[in-house]
Amino acid sequence: MKPCKLVGTIINVKGHCSAGHTVGEQHELSLWSQDTDAARRAPNLCAFFYDMTFPYLAVLQFGGEFPWQENKDTFQISCPDTTNQVTIEIKRIKK
């Protein structure tokens, strides 16, 4: 496993997010702690949104990439609420 940290930044909120997410808000999204060599608890992110992002976090956390992404260390995803949609940019930060 490659040492890395995943950080998500809310980059857009369309409408009113019922979970209270706001543009510029940042979250540590790493699934695995390199410091303690253990799994991390879920971040303070809307549960529905976190459920959607989890598979993508696992890919980035463990060295994978998405071939369609120009920058292999970033990924953007939006929450499932299409009326009040929140978009987050996830960045893999290599140590």
Phi, psi and omega in degrees: 000132179278134178295125176202166178233141177250127179234131178250137177237127176289120184251347179201141173228118178259118182086217182238116179284121181291342177270354176084016178291142181229155179300135179096344179297137180240148180224137170284121184244008180302138178272335185230133179269119178290333182288319183254356183052051180210163177292148178261157174286159179298145180284174178278068181234145178315133184300321179294320179292316180299319179301322179290323185278338188308311181300324180289324176297318180298319179299309182295320184298323187253029169092000180280175178209167179251116187300335182277350179276130177295313176263113186289352181255010177226155178205139177245139178214148179248152180290166184285349180279098185288340178280319181238059191281134177250136178242135180238142173254124180257129179241135174267122180250111182279137180275000000 
